[in-house]
Amino acid sequence: MTEARSDAELATELESLFLELAERLDRKAGLAKDDPIALDEVFVEAGSLYAVLRAASERIRDLRERLDRSARGKP
């Protein structure tokens, strides 16, 4: 089975999406600076994004550790 998009293309798209989201959150934070409720909404959005990215990062870190152990012949 062939993948429609390569891993490199997906990684590039992910990076682009992250940068776009970060810019949007920065922009929203700037627009909401005098509105505590709007600032809280941006804070929650940023927290959600952080949680997703952290979980994804941990999964990739774990994969790399497994691959490293496998390459070294360790279980």
C-alpha positions as CSV (number, residue, x, y, z in Angstrom):
1,M,0.0,0.0,0.0
2,T,1.4,3.4,-1.0
3,E,0.9,6.4,1.2
4,A,-0.8,9.3,-0.5
5,R,1.7,11.8,1.1
6,S,5.2,11.1,2.3
7,D,6.2,11.4,5.9
8,A,8.3,14.4,5.0
9,E,5.3,16.1,3.4
10,L,3.2,15.5,6.4
11,A,6.0,16.8,8.7
12,T,6.2,19.9,6.6
13,E,2.4,20.4,6.7
14,L,2.4,19.9,10.5
15,E,5.1,22.5,11.0
16,S,3.2,24.9,8.7
17,L,-0.1,24.3,10.7
18,F,1.7,24.8,14.0
19,L,3.2,28.1,12.9
20,E,-0.2,29.3,11.6
21,L,-1.9,28.3,14.8
22,A,0.8,30.0,16.9
23,E,0.5,33.2,14.8
24,R,-3.3,33.2,15.2
25,L,-3.0,32.8,19.0
26,D,-0.5,35.6,19.2
27,R,-2.8,37.8,17.1
28,K,-5.8,36.9,19.2
29,A,-3.9,37.6,22.4
30,G,-2.9,41.0,21.1
31,L,-6.5,41.8,20.2
32,A,-7.8,40.6,23.5
33,K,-5.3,42.3,25.7
34,D,-7.9,44.5,27.4
35,D,-10.6,41.8,27.6
36,P,-10.0,39.3,30.4
37,I,-12.6,36.9,29.1
38,A,-11.2,36.9,25.6
39,L,-7.7,36.5,27.1
40,D,-8.9,33.5,29.0
41,E,-10.3,31.9,25.8
42,V,-6.9,32.4,24.1
43,F,-5.2,30.9,27.2
44,V,-7.5,27.8,27.0
45,E,-6.9,27.4,23.3
46,A,-3.1,27.7,23.8
47,G,-3.3,25.1,26.6
48,S,-5.2,22.7,24.3
49,L,-2.7,23.1,21.6
50,Y,0.2,22.7,24.0
51,A,-1.4,19.4,25.3
52,V,-1.8,18.0,21.8
53,L,1.7,18.9,20.8
54,R,3.3,17.6,24.0
55,A,1.4,14.3,23.7
56,A,2.5,14.0,20.0
57,S,6.1,14.9,20.9
58,E,6.2,12.3,23.7
59,R,4.9,9.6,21.3
60,I,7.6,10.4,18.8
61,R,10.2,10.5,21.6
62,D,9.1,7.0,22.8
63,L,9.3,5.7,19.2
64,R,12.8,7.0,18.8
65,E,13.8,5.4,22.1
66,R,12.4,2.1,21.0
67,L,14.1,2.3,17.6
68,D,17.4,3.2,19.3
69,R,17.2,0.2,21.7
70,S,16.3,-2.0,18.7
71,A,19.2,-0.8,16.7
72,R,21.5,-1.5,19.7
73,G,20.0,-5.0,20.1
74,K,18.4,-4.2,23.4
75,P,14.8,-5.2,24.3
